[in-house]
């Protein structure tokens, strides 16, 4: 199985596990639509920072709002 | 092995195979840095459109320049 774990960089700069067994990832406007192998979705105001498919790892970060 | 094939949507709207056995993907400014399992890189002015990790499929599209 080639699904990935999605990690979110928190305010302290550390990676938190956000969503497991993610199959589909689709950027949509300023959002990221994540879907796991069970068809469950999470939509968040984030962007992809980096991913390594061989390591089953996708790192995302929240989109900073202009101040 | 969980690497993916990266497809680029061409001007005719069809998907062309761009890069095989891609492990790492990293957006950087307006560009996308792709790296395959052999460490070879391709950098292009593109963005991720959608991906399905279970299908080993990543679809990217060129970033449109303002006219």
Backbone of each chain as nested JSON, in Angstrom:
{
  "chains": [
    {"id": "A", "residues": [
      {"number": 1, "name": "UNK", "atoms": {"N": [0.849, -1.193, 0.0], "CA": [0.0, 0.0, 0.0], "C": [0.887, 1.247, 0.0]}},
      {"number": 2, "name": "UNK", "atoms": {"N": [0.49, 2.184, -0.804], "CA": [1.365, 3.338, -1.028], "C": [0.784, 4.638, -0.504]}},
      {"number": 3, "name": "UNK", "atoms": {"N": [-0.142, 4.547, 0.39], "CA": [-0.693, 5.757, 0.947], "C": [0.355, 6.415, 1.849]}},
      {"number": 4, "name": "UNK", "atoms": {"N": [0.087, 7.664, 2.196], "CA": [1.074, 8.42, 2.974], "C": [0.46, 8.942, 4.271]}},
      {"number": 5, "name": "UNK", "atoms": {"N": [1.315, 9.279, 5.199], "CA": [0.892, 10.013, 6.377], "C": [1.128, 11.494, 6.114]}},
      {"number": 6, "name": "UNK", "atoms": {"N": [0.162, 12.297, 6.488], "CA": [0.293, 13.737, 6.28], "C": [0.605, 14.388, 7.627]}},
      {"number": 7, "name": "UNK", "atoms": {"N": [1.694, 15.134, 7.666], "CA": [2.141, 15.829, 8.87], "C": [1.957, 17.325, 8.683]}},
      {"number": 8, "name": "UNK", "atoms": {"N": [1.487, 17.975, 9.721], "CA": [1.294, 19.416, 9.702], "C": [2.343, 20.06, 10.603]}},
      {"number": 9, "name": "UNK", "atoms": {"N": [2.988, 21.08, 10.09], "CA": [3.968, 21.808, 10.909], "C": [3.203, 22.743, 11.841]}},
      {"number": 10, "name": "UNK", "atoms": {"N": [3.354, 22.537, 13.136], "CA": [2.594, 23.349, 14.097], "C": [3.307, 24.673, 14.388]}},
      {"number": 11, "name": "UNK", "atoms": {"N": [2.713, 25.454, 15.283], "CA": [3.269, 26.788, 15.539], "C": [4.658, 26.74, 16.152]}},
      {"number": 12, "name": "UNK", "atoms": {"N": [4.976, 25.636, 16.801], "CA": [6.302, 25.49, 17.384], "C": [7.318, 24.995, 16.351]}},
      {"number": 13, "name": "UNK", "atoms": {"N": [6.843, 24.783, 15.105], "CA": [7.765, 24.342, 14.053], "C": [7.951, 22.837, 14.015]}},
      {"number": 14, "name": "UNK", "atoms": {"N": [7.186, 22.117, 14.831], "CA": [7.312, 20.656, 14.861], "C": [6.243, 20.002, 13.978]}},
      {"number": 15, "name": "UNK", "atoms": {"N": [6.541, 18.799, 13.527], "CA": [5.584, 18.07, 12.698], "C": [4.625, 17.268, 13.564]}},
      {"number": 16, "name": "UNK", "atoms": {"N": [3.33, 17.461, 13.313], "CA": [2.289, 16.681, 14.002], "C": [1.599, 15.81, 12.98]}},
      {"number": 17, "name": "UNK", "atoms": {"N": [1.349, 14.561, 13.338], "CA": [0.607, 13.681, 12.441], "C": [-0.827, 14.186, 12.336]}},
      {"number": 18, "name": "UNK", "atoms": {"N": [-1.252, 14.486, 11.119], "CA": [-2.572, 15.077, 10.896], "C": [-3.574, 14.054, 10.369]}},
      {"number": 19, "name": "UNK", "atoms": {"N": [-3.093, 13.178, 9.46], "CA": [-4.032, 12.298, 8.751], "C": [-3.235, 11.113, 8.217]}},
      {"number": 20, "name": "UNK", "atoms": {"N": [-3.748, 9.908, 8.465], "CA": [-3.047, 8.706, 8.033], "C": [-3.703, 8.091, 6.8]}},
      {"number": 21, "name": "UNK", "atoms": {"N": [-2.973, 7.231, 6.132], "CA": [-3.49, 6.452, 4.995], "C": [-4.125, 7.343, 3.929]}},
      {"number": 22, "name": "UNK", "atoms": {"N": [-3.447, 8.455, 3.65], "CA": [-3.97, 9.394, 2.663], "C": [-3.637, 8.905, 1.255]}},
      {"number": 23, "name": "UNK", "atoms": {"N": [-4.662, 8.865, 0.426], "CA": [-4.505, 8.456, -0.975], "C": [-4.458, 9.681, -1.882]}},
      {"number": 24, "name": "UNK", "atoms": {"N": [-5.496, 10.492, -1.817], "CA": [-5.627, 11.602, -2.765], "C": [-5.319, 12.946, -2.101]}},
      {"number": 25, "name": "UNK", "atoms": {"N": [-4.622, 13.782, -2.848], "CA": [-4.326, 15.141, -2.398], "C": [-4.611, 16.072, -3.565]}},
      {"number": 26, "name": "UNK", "atoms": {"N": [-5.387, 17.113, -3.289], "CA": [-5.746, 18.035, -4.373], "C": [-5.733, 19.472, -3.847]}},
      {"number": 27, "name": "UNK", "atoms": {"N": [-4.841, 20.309, -4.367], "CA": [-4.901, 21.722, -3.989], "C": [-6.124, 22.361, -4.644]}},
      {"number": 28, "name": "UNK", "atoms": {"N": [-6.79, 23.222, -3.915], "CA": [-7.994, 23.87, -4.447], "C": [-8.027, 25.283, -3.887]}},
      {"number": 29, "name": "UNK", "atoms": {"N": [-7.802, 26.267, -4.756], "CA": [-7.636, 27.654, -4.307], "C": [-6.552, 27.677, -3.229]}},
      {"number": 30, "name": "UNK", "atoms": {"N": [-6.87, 28.209, -2.087], "CA": [-5.859, 28.288, -1.023], "C": [-5.928, 27.069, -0.104]}},
      {"number": 31, "name": "UNK", "atoms": {"N": [-6.749, 26.103, -0.48], "CA": [-6.96, 24.964, 0.404], "C": [-6.338, 23.687, -0.157]}},
      {"number": 32, "name": "UNK", "atoms": {"N": [-6.275, 22.71, 0.739], "CA": [-5.762, 21.405, 0.371], "C": [-6.838, 20.388, 0.751]}},
      {"number": 33, "name": "UNK", "atoms": {"N": [-7.259, 19.592, -0.225], "CA": [-8.257, 18.56, 0.033], "C": [-7.519, 17.224, 0.148]}},
      {"number": 34, "name": "UNK", "atoms": {"N": [-7.621, 16.614, 1.308], "CA": [-6.964, 15.324, 1.556], "C": [-8.032, 14.25, 1.671]}},
      {"number": 35, "name": "UNK", "atoms": {"N": [-7.779, 13.105, 1.077], "CA": [-8.751, 12.011, 1.189], "C": [-8.015, 10.723, 1.506]}},
      {"number": 36, "name": "UNK", "atoms": {"N": [-8.477, 10.04, 2.531], "CA": [-7.809, 8.784, 2.884], "C": [-8.441, 7.615, 2.11]}},
      {"number": 37, "name": "UNK", "atoms": {"N": [-7.896, 6.426, 2.336], "CA": [-8.341, 5.273, 1.548], "C": [-9.771, 4.859, 1.866]}},
      {"number": 38, "name": "UNK", "atoms": {"N": [-10.331, 5.407, 2.965], "CA": [-11.722, 5.1, 3.314], "C": [-12.692, 6.148, 2.769]}},
      {"number": 39, "name": "UNK", "atoms": {"N": [-12.148, 7.117, 1.999], "CA": [-13.003, 8.141, 1.418], "C": [-13.292, 9.299, 2.358]}},
      {"number": 40, "name": "UNK", "atoms": {"N": [-12.681, 9.28, 3.539], "CA": [-12.859, 10.407, 4.473], "C": [-11.991, 11.573, 4.036]}},
      {"number": 41, "name": "UNK", "atoms": {"N": [-12.561, 12.779, 4.123], "CA": [-11.834, 13.958, 3.668], "C": [-11.484, 14.907, 4.805]}},
      {"number": 42, "name": "UNK", "atoms": {"N": [-10.389, 15.59, 4.635], "CA": [-10.062, 16.744, 5.484], "C": [-9.687, 17.862, 4.536]}},
      {"number": 43, "name": "UNK", "atoms": {"N": [-10.246, 19.041, 4.802], "CA": [-9.951, 20.196, 3.973], "C": [-9.333, 21.252, 4.877]}},
      {"number": 44, "name": "UNK", "atoms": {"N": [-8.161, 21.729, 4.506], "CA": [-7.536, 22.722, 5.376], "C": [-6.847, 23.809, 4.576]}},
      {"number": 45, "name": "UNK", "atoms": {"N": [-6.684, 24.947, 5.2], "CA": [-6.017, 26.087, 4.562], "C": [-4.516, 25.883, 4.677]}},
      {"number": 46, "name": "UNK", "atoms": {"N": [-4.013, 25.045, 3.812], "CA": [-2.613, 24.659, 3.915], "C": [-2.032, 24.465, 2.53]}},
      {"number": 47, "name": "UNK", "atoms": {"N": [-0.717, 24.349, 2.514], "CA": [-0.048, 24.051, 1.243], "C": [1.002, 22.979, 1.502]}},
      {"number": 48, "name": "UNK", "atoms": {"N": [1.357, 22.294, 0.438], "CA": [2.352, 21.24, 0.551], "C": [3.728, 21.875, 0.721]}},
      {"number": 49, "name": "UNK", "atoms": {"N": [4.474, 21.394, 1.689], "CA": [5.843, 21.875, 1.877], "C": [6.819, 20.934, 1.186]}},
      {"number": 50, "name": "UNK", "atoms": {"N": [6.667, 19.643, 1.435], "CA": [7.529, 18.668, 0.786], "C": [6.902, 17.298, 0.929]}},
      {"number": 51, "name": "UNK", "atoms": {"N": [7.287, 16.401, 0.039], "CA": [6.815, 15.042, 0.217], "C": [7.856, 14.059, -0.258]}},
      {"number": 52, "name": "UNK", "atoms": {"N": [7.889, 12.913, 0.399], "CA": [8.707, 11.796, -0.057], "C": [7.795, 10.581, -0.108]}},
      {"number": 53, "name": "UNK", "atoms": {"N": [7.523, 10.148, -1.332], "CA": [6.571, 9.045, -1.492], "C": [7.166, 7.728, -0.999]}},
      {"number": 54, "name": "UNK", "atoms": {"N": [8.465, 7.548, -1.218], "CA": [9.111, 6.315, -0.769], "C": [9.055, 6.207, 0.756]}},
      {"number": 55, "name": "UNK", "atoms": {"N": [9.036, 7.345, 1.434], "CA": [8.956, 7.364, 2.903], "C": [7.515, 7.531, 3.395]}},
      {"number": 56, "name": "UNK", "atoms": {"N": [6.555, 7.545, 2.475], "CA": [5.13, 7.672, 2.831], "C": [4.881, 8.951, 3.64]}},
      {"number": 57, "name": "UNK", "atoms": {"N": [5.528, 10.008, 3.265], "CA": [5.532, 11.218, 4.078], "C": [5.146, 12.434, 3.245]}},
      {"number": 58, "name": "UNK", "atoms": {"N": [4.133, 13.145, 3.709], "CA": [3.753, 14.417, 3.092], "C": [3.724, 15.454, 4.212]}},
      {"number": 59, "name": "UNK", "atoms": {"N": [4.453, 16.527, 4.047], "CA": [4.483, 17.579, 5.072], "C": [3.761, 18.803, 4.527]}},
      {"number": 60, "name": "UNK", "atoms": {"N": [2.811, 19.309, 5.294], "CA": [2.06, 20.491, 4.866], "C": [2.208, 21.575, 5.928]}},
      {"number": 61, "name": "UNK", "atoms": {"N": [1.99, 22.807, 5.499], "CA": [2.032, 23.925, 6.447], "C": [0.831, 24.812, 6.21]}},
      {"number": 62, "name": "UNK", "atoms": {"N": [0.356, 25.429, 7.264], "CA": [-0.798, 26.311, 7.137], "C": [-0.435, 27.509, 6.258]}},
      {"number": 63, "name": "UNK", "atoms": {"N": [-1.403, 27.994, 5.51], "CA": [-1.181, 29.185, 4.7], "C": [-1.26, 30.383, 5.629]}},
      {"number": 64, "name": "UNK", "atoms": {"N": [-0.2, 31.186, 5.591], "CA": [-0.192, 32.383, 6.451], "C": [-1.083, 33.448, 5.842]}},
      {"number": 65, "name": "UNK", "atoms": {"N": [-1.914, 34.015, 6.691], "CA": [-2.755, 35.113, 6.207], "C": [-1.958, 36.412, 6.215]}},
      {"number": 66, "name": "UNK", "atoms": {"N": [-2.185, 37.288, 5.243], "CA": [-1.489, 38.577, 5.266], "C": [-1.929, 39.383, 6.479]}},
      {"number": 67, "name": "UNK", "atoms": {"N": [-0.982, 40.053, 7.144], "CA": [-1.313, 40.769, 8.39], "C": [-1.747, 42.197, 8.106]}}
    ]},
    {"id": "B", "residues": [
      {"number": 1, "name": "UNK", "atoms": {"N": [7.484, -0.691, -3.842], "CA": [7.984, 0.655, -4.11], "C": [6.807, 1.593, -4.343]}},
      {"number": 2, "name": "UNK", "atoms": {"N": [6.923, 2.766, -3.761], "CA": [5.771, 3.665, -3.74], "C": [6.01, 4.956, -4.503]}},
      {"number": 3, "name": "UNK", "atoms": {"N": [6.937, 4.942, -5.391], "CA": [7.178, 6.133, -6.177], "C": [6.024, 6.32, -7.153]}},
      {"number": 4, "name": "UNK", "atoms": {"N": [5.972, 7.513, -7.737], "CA": [4.84, 7.829, -8.612], "C": [5.33, 8.259, -9.988]}},
      {"number": 5, "name": "UNK", "atoms": {"N": [4.436, 8.183, -10.94], "CA": [4.682, 8.784, -12.244], "C": [4.067, 10.171, -12.245]}},
      {"number": 6, "name": "UNK", "atoms": {"N": [4.818, 11.121, -12.794], "CA": [4.317, 12.489, -12.848], "C": [3.874, 12.783, -14.276]}},
      {"number": 7, "name": "UNK", "atoms": {"N": [2.641, 13.217, -14.426], "CA": [2.063, 13.547, -15.728], "C": [1.861, 15.047, -15.817]}},
      {"number": 8, "name": "UNK", "atoms": {"N": [2.184, 15.593, -16.978], "CA": [2.001, 17.024, -17.22], "C": [0.837, 17.201, -18.19]}},
      {"number": 9, "name": "UNK", "atoms": {"N": [-0.062, 18.104, -17.863], "CA": [-1.17, 18.392, -18.776], "C": [-0.64, 19.302, -19.878]}},
      {"number": 10, "name": "UNK", "atoms": {"N": [-0.692, 18.85, -21.108], "CA": [-0.147, 19.634, -22.216], "C": [-1.165, 20.648, -22.734]}},
      {"number": 11, "name": "UNK", "atoms": {"N": [-0.764, 21.395, -23.769], "CA": [-1.635, 22.478, -24.252], "C": [-2.961, 21.964, -24.812]}},
      {"number": 12, "name": "UNK", "atoms": {"N": [-2.966, 20.709, -25.238], "CA": [-4.202, 20.124, -25.756], "C": [-5.085, 19.586, -24.62]}},
      {"number": 13, "name": "UNK", "atoms": {"N": [-4.612, 19.739, -23.379], "CA": [-5.4, 19.278, -22.243], "C": [-5.229, 17.802, -21.935]}},
      {"number": 14, "name": "UNK", "atoms": {"N": [-4.258, 17.161, -22.613], "CA": [-4.01, 15.732, -22.364], "C": [-2.828, 15.542, -21.414]}},
      {"number": 15, "name": "UNK", "atoms": {"N": [-2.841, 14.409, -20.752], "CA": [-1.745, 14.123, -19.826], "C": [-0.602, 13.441, -20.556]}},
      {"number": 16, "name": "UNK", "atoms": {"N": [0.599, 13.993, -20.37], "CA": [1.823, 13.396, -20.924], "C": [2.684, 12.924, -19.775]}},
      {"number": 17, "name": "UNK", "atoms": {"N": [3.254, 11.731, -19.917], "CA": [4.171, 11.247, -18.883], "C": [5.425, 12.114, -18.891]}},
      {"number": 18, "name": "UNK", "atoms": {"N": [5.738, 12.722, -17.769], "CA": [6.862, 13.656, -17.688], "C": [8.067, 13.031, -17.01]}},
      {"number": 19, "name": "UNK", "atoms": {"N": [7.82, 12.24, -15.938], "CA": [8.929, 11.774, -15.11], "C": [8.442, 10.544, -14.355]}},
      {"number": 20, "name": "UNK", "atoms": {"N": [9.25, 9.485, -14.396], "CA": [8.865, 8.236, -13.732], "C": [9.626, 8.049, -12.418]}},
      {"number": 21, "name": "UNK", "atoms": {"N": [9.116, 7.161, -11.587], "CA": [9.786, 6.765, -10.35], "C": [10.145, 7.957, -9.467]}},
      {"number": 22, "name": "UNK", "atoms": {"N": [9.213, 8.905, -9.386], "CA": [9.455, 10.104, -8.595], "C": [9.227, 9.812, -7.112]}},
      {"number": 23, "name": "UNK", "atoms": {"N": [10.207, 10.184, -6.325], "CA": [10.12, 9.998, -4.876], "C": [9.744, 11.31, -4.197]}},
      {"number": 24, "name": "UNK", "atoms": {"N": [10.557, 12.346, -4.435], "CA": [10.372, 13.606, -3.7], "C": [9.753, 14.687, -4.578]}},
      {"number": 25, "name": "UNK", "atoms": {"N": [8.84, 15.438, -3.988], "CA": [8.219, 16.572, -4.673], "C": [8.232, 17.734, -3.688]}},
      {"number": 26, "name": "UNK", "atoms": {"N": [8.736, 18.88, -4.174], "CA": [8.818, 20.045, -3.279], "C": [8.458, 21.306, -4.047]}},
      {"number": 27, "name": "UNK", "atoms": {"N": [7.355, 21.961, -3.699], "CA": [7.056, 23.249, -4.324], "C": [8.061, 24.288, -3.819]}},
      {"number": 28, "name": "UNK", "atoms": {"N": [8.505, 25.144, -4.709], "CA": [9.481, 26.172, -4.326], "C": [9.163, 27.421, -5.128]}},
      {"number": 29, "name": "UNK", "atoms": {"N": [8.679, 28.448, -4.451], "CA": [8.181, 29.644, -5.128], "C": [7.151, 29.215, -6.166]}},
      {"number": 30, "name": "UNK", "atoms": {"N": [7.339, 29.577, -7.402], "CA": [6.373, 29.201, -8.446], "C": [6.772, 27.893, -9.117]}},
      {"number": 31, "name": "UNK", "atoms": {"N": [7.801, 27.255, -8.614], "CA": [8.318, 26.058, -9.28], "C": [8.031, 24.792, -8.479]}},
      {"number": 32, "name": "UNK", "atoms": {"N": [8.245, 23.691, -9.173], "CA": [8.072, 22.385, -8.561], "C": [9.381, 21.618, -8.775]}},
      {"number": 33, "name": "UNK", "atoms": {"N": [9.953, 21.151, -7.692], "CA": [11.186, 20.38, -7.778], "C": [10.823, 18.908, -7.625]}},
      {"number": 34, "name": "UNK", "atoms": {"N": [11.097, 18.127, -8.661], "CA": [10.802, 16.695, -8.652], "C": [12.119, 15.931, -8.584]}},
      {"number": 35, "name": "UNK", "atoms": {"N": [12.144, 14.873, -7.809], "CA": [13.375, 14.081, -7.728], "C": [13.007, 12.604, -7.792]}},
      {"number": 36, "name": "UNK", "atoms": {"N": [13.655, 11.884, -8.695], "CA": [13.334, 10.459, -8.796], "C": [14.212, 9.644, -7.839]}},
      {"number": 37, "name": "UNK", "atoms": {"N": [13.991, 8.349, -7.836], "CA": [14.697, 7.511, -6.856], "C": [16.191, 7.422, -7.141]}},
      {"number": 38, "name": "UNK", "atoms": {"N": [16.631, 7.876, -8.325], "CA": [18.053, 7.881, -8.649], "C": [18.708, 9.22, -8.313]}},
      {"number": 39, "name": "UNK", "atoms": {"N": [17.93, 10.137, -7.726], "CA": [18.468, 11.442, -7.355], "C": [18.467, 12.442, -8.498]}},
      {"number": 40, "name": "UNK", "atoms": {"N": [17.917, 12.061, -9.647], "CA": [17.827, 13.005, -10.77], "C": [16.683, 13.97, -10.525]}},
      {"number": 41, "name": "UNK", "atoms": {"N": [16.93, 15.248, -10.844], "CA": [15.913, 16.27, -10.589], "C": [15.369, 16.874, -11.875]}},
      {"number": 42, "name": "UNK", "atoms": {"N": [14.122, 17.26, -11.803], "CA": [13.533, 18.118, -12.833], "C": [12.859, 19.268, -12.097]}},
      {"number": 43, "name": "UNK", "atoms": {"N": [13.12, 20.467, -12.583], "CA": [12.516, 21.655, -11.968], "C": [11.685, 22.332, -13.031]}},
      {"number": 44, "name": "UNK", "atoms": {"N": [10.409, 22.564, -12.748], "CA": [9.576, 23.188, -13.764], "C": [8.608, 24.189, -13.157]}},
      {"number": 45, "name": "UNK", "atoms": {"N": [8.182, 25.127, -13.981], "CA": [7.232, 26.151, -13.537], "C": [5.844, 25.548, -13.572]}},
      {"number": 46, "name": "UNK", "atoms": {"N": [5.551, 24.777, -12.562], "CA": [4.294, 24.037, -12.563], "C": [3.744, 23.956, -11.154]}},
      {"number": 47, "name": "UNK", "atoms": {"N": [2.511, 23.521, -11.08], "CA": [1.907, 23.295, -9.77], "C": [1.168, 21.964, -9.802]}},
      {"number": 48, "name": "UNK", "atoms": {"N": [0.972, 21.417, -8.626], "CA": [0.269, 20.142, -8.522], "C": [-1.211, 20.371, -8.77]}},
      {"number": 49, "name": "UNK", "atoms": {"N": [-1.78, 19.53, -9.618], "CA": [-3.22, 19.606, -9.857], "C": [-3.945, 18.588, -8.981]}},
      {"number": 50, "name": "UNK", "atoms": {"N": [-3.479, 17.363, -9.022], "CA": [-4.063, 16.334, -8.163], "C": [-3.101, 15.167, -8.065]}},
      {"number": 51, "name": "UNK", "atoms": {"N": [-3.269, 14.379, -7.037], "CA": [-2.462, 13.166, -6.967], "C": [-3.228, 12.058, -6.285]}},
      {"number": 52, "name": "UNK", "atoms": {"N": [-2.942, 10.836, -6.732], "CA": [-3.466, 9.652, -6.069], "C": [-2.283, 8.738, -5.812]}},
      {"number": 53, "name": "UNK", "atoms": {"N": [-1.926, 8.629, -4.549], "CA": [-0.736, 7.85, -4.201], "C": [-0.97, 6.367, -4.433]}},
      {"number": 54, "name": "UNK", "atoms": {"N": [-2.177, 5.891, -4.154], "CA": [-2.482, 4.473, -4.366], "C": [-2.374, 4.105, -5.843]}},
      {"number": 55, "name": "UNK", "atoms": {"N": [-2.619, 5.083, -6.715], "CA": [-2.51, 4.852, -8.159], "C": [-1.15, 5.28, -8.706]}},
      {"number": 56, "name": "UNK", "atoms": {"N": [-0.25, 5.706, -7.835], "CA": [1.105, 6.124, -8.242], "C": [1.046, 7.246, -9.273]}},
      {"number": 57, "name": "UNK", "atoms": {"N": [0.137, 8.155, -9.079], "CA": [-0.145, 9.163, -10.089], "C": [-0.107, 10.573, -9.512]}},
      {"number": 58, "name": "UNK", "atoms": {"N": [0.702, 11.419, -10.118], "CA": [0.715, 12.835, -9.749], "C": [0.52, 13.622, -11.042]}},
      {"number": 59, "name": "UNK", "atoms": {"N": [-0.475, 14.494, -11.064], "CA": [-0.75, 15.294, -12.253], "C": [-0.366, 16.739, -11.949]}},
      {"number": 60, "name": "UNK", "atoms": {"N": [0.451, 17.32, -12.827], "CA": [0.856, 18.716, -12.64], "C": [0.467, 19.52, -13.877]}},
      {"number": 61, "name": "UNK", "atoms": {"N": [0.361, 20.817, -13.681], "CA": [0.058, 21.692, -14.815], "C": [0.993, 22.887, -14.764]}},
      {"number": 62, "name": "UNK", "atoms": {"N": [1.332, 23.418, -15.932], "CA": [2.216, 24.566, -15.998], "C": [1.526, 25.759, -15.344]}},
      {"number": 63, "name": "UNK", "atoms": {"N": [2.327, 26.596, -14.706], "CA": [1.78, 27.83, -14.131], "C": [1.587, 28.818, -15.272]}},
      {"number": 64, "name": "UNK", "atoms": {"N": [0.375, 29.332, -15.395], "CA": [0.093, 30.297, -16.463], "C": [0.68, 31.646, -16.096]}},
      {"number": 65, "name": "UNK", "atoms": {"N": [1.388, 32.226, -17.043], "CA": [1.936, 33.567, -16.798], "C": [0.852, 34.604, -17.073]}},
      {"number": 66, "name": "UNK", "atoms": {"N": [0.818, 35.681, -16.309], "CA": [-0.157, 36.743, -16.594], "C": [0.131, 37.376, -17.954]}},
      {"number": 67, "name": "UNK", "atoms": {"N": [-0.918, 37.63, -18.733], "CA": [-0.701, 38.124, -20.104], "C": [-0.623, 39.646, -20.136]}}
    ]}
  ]
}
